[in-house]
Amino acid sequence: MQLIRKYSIVIWTAGMLAVTPGLHAKDKKKKTPARESQDAIEVIGNVPGLNGTVTGVRGTQHYSRYYLYVEYAGPGKVTLVDITNAAQPLVLGDLSPPSDNTAASIVAVAGTAVLVSEDVRNSSSPHQSSSVRIMDLSDLHNPKVVREFSGVTAIGSDDLRGLVFVADGQGVWILRRNLAIDPEVQKEYERQIMYNR
């Protein structure tokens, strides 16, 4: 009886070894390589009918909304566009410079805070001076000047760290762009901390 059992095990093992290469042969078939992702640039939205030749655009975020500041050639307006849904941008309104004697350009943006450089042309003097203003645009119809630097001779930036450098007669000022914390996100964070301990 034991002899029959030993032969049965040997025959069964030999049969399995004979069948196994056939099973592995199916696995060795060439597989079609997965299609690698392709780099692409696609058009997803458009802001038509702007106020002239656009010379600059700056994107930023305020809470959970995303905005685009659009600048134009020469003295003129800056248009604020809500691009939270980039496929359906929404023009919120225009900001006008303080006077027609000023050519303003945006240096940096952080949500509703904007750093604006203005080259003031004075008809009684051949010299051109620059001023830089930190503007609060949280109320689009009532913009406020938070701080002004006059006699600016140079402006630079460190985009990686969100720094802007403004040089005037008092030295080089170092400014930092800070985005406000969304109150709704803060509430959710606090709720998660409280209930997930």
Order of alpha helices (4+ residues) and beta strands (2+ residues): alpha-beta-beta-beta-beta-beta-beta-beta-beta-beta-beta-beta-alpha
